[in-house]
Amino acid sequence: MTHQDTTPEPVADKATEDSTTGTTGSAAVAPAVPTASTDPTKWGRVDADGTVYVRTAEGERAIGSWQAGDAAEGLALYARKFDDLLTEVELLETRLRTHAGDPKHTLTNAKHLHESLAEAAVIGDLAALNARIEHLLVRAEQAVEGAKHEKEQARADAIARKEALVAEAEQIAAEATHWKSAGDRLREILEEWKKVRGVDRKTDEQLWRRFSKARDAFSRRRGSHFAELDRQRAAAKAHKQELVEEAESLTESTDWGETANRYKQLMAEWKAAGRAPKDSDDALWQRFRAAQDRFFSRRSEAFSERDAEFAANAKLKDELLVEAEQIDPSTDLKAAQAHLHRIQERWDEIGKVPRERMRDLEGRLRAVADKVRNAADAQWRRTDPEAQARVDQFRERVEQFEAQAEKARAAGDERRAKKAQEQADQWREWLSAAEQAIASR
């Protein structure tokens, strides 16, 4: 080290920022910087017999012997040793300032320097160096406490982080049903777990047991889920196999309506059966659809032929209706009835027509039948012997009660005459109604 001026630097003011710690106040005041002088005679001497002395606040202290040459060379040697101590102090200060290394190690070295300073064979400002080392010790102790606090805080943070990871893993184990994303998250938690440092062994083992238990619980629950899923899919496969076999057995059916309804039911059962294993499900579905397509293709062809037949039938019935609507029951009722009967027989022989034509065609034929039936009903009412018998009976009762009234008046019994006349009037009303009914036929 280059030797500096012999005059010690003054102690920093209490309000001046510590150049090493970056803090202010009495606790941060830096001591004077000791230097080795270009004139080490200020701090020591070599006597005539070669004994080397260093001056301290307590007085001179012999530190060695110099016999190798000039006394100034001896003083310079011991001054360089002082500079070496100063360099060690500066290195320790730098470590504290830059947070390099373990503060405990720095404190240990500073204590060693401080303890050895009383017997150090060096020449220089030992008082200033001692003050500087003592200041270094204070700062090192503070750094050790700070590091301890940081370590404790880091430990607490690490424990808190691992507890949070454990809690998340336990929640996943208890509630998760999105198995893939949940499994991925547990793997991520494990990787993050490995990166969290600073937890004491006992706590770490306790947390690890909880985490491991949560992973095991999730694996068991996921395993149970997929085992049940496999069971369900196996059952779905067996059921769908039965549905396919029934669907294939119906492909050649000609009971179009009943079979089509059954295919709809089979489709509903297929959807309700759930999924079989994918390869089986796809193959079964292809067979099921092929069976459906075969049946409905045949039905479509049959319906096309039927529609053509029904259209031809409708044309024949249109022609038959033209003939039927010319029937006149007013001229010859029996001939009209016979003609209508023949037309109805031919109508039934023709067969079915398109659904959209059915109402119109049936309505027109029904109108012809109603016309013939109404004519027959009218003729029957006009020739009904029971109706004429009722008219004769009513007339006889009118005459009977009028005779009784006349006889009672001749006998002077007005009361009986009045009663008999009222009865005669009532029967005359009924007679009139019965005669009008016959006349209106």
C-alpha angles and dihedrals in degrees: 000000000000112000115240136201115304095233111099117235114249120257112265117259115260091243093049116103114253106248090212105041100028092228134114134223137061094300090059099047111130118221123237112286109248116222138189110240128228080230103050088177085088089069102029151000144209114227127213095272091052098257111149118219132190121205116232135170088264092050136265121338125194109235104171149316132276119200101145101090145296116022091230090060090052092051090048091053093054091043089057089052087054089052089052090056089048090052090053090052091049091051091052090048090051090052091053093046094048094037089236116159131353114320088216090061091048090050091050092051091046091052091049091051091047093049093046094047093082090061098030114137095220137113120225144080096322093172092056091043091050091050090049092050091048089052088049090052092053092050092045091052089049089049090050090051090046091049090048090051091046090048091050091047091047089049091049091048091048091049090048091050093049091046088053090050090049092049091050091048091050091050090050090049092052103038115015118114099164090088101186098047091042092051090048090051092051089053090050090050090053092052091047089047090058091055095053108095136180102054115133115249097248094050092042091053092049092050091044091054090054092047092047091048091051091050091049091049091050091048091050093047092046090046091051090048094052092042089054089044090052090049091050092047091049089051090046090051092052092047093047090049088058091047091051092050092051091046090052091049090057099052095097096044119126094193088102102180099041093043094047089052090050091052088054090052091048090052091051090050090048092056092045093050093073127219124322121203106304099248092047093043093054093047093047091048091053090053092046093051092045090055092048092047091050093053097043091045089055091046091050091052091048092048091050090054091044092049090053090049092047091050090053090048090052090054091052091049091050088056092046091051091056087059094043095050090059092064112116112194092182093077102041115003097184093050090048091051092049092047091050091049091054091048091050091052092051088045092058092045092056091062135203128356132199112294093241091056097044099085095048095047096044090047093055093049091046090053090056091048091049091052092053093043093050090052091051092049092051092051092048092051091052092053099038107134093197092060091053091047090055090052091052091047092051091048091051091052091050091053092046095053093044089054090051091050092050092049092049092050090050088053091048094244100136095171093058090041092054093049093048091049092052090053091048091052092050093052091046089058091052090047091052092051093049092049091050091050091056093044093053094056 
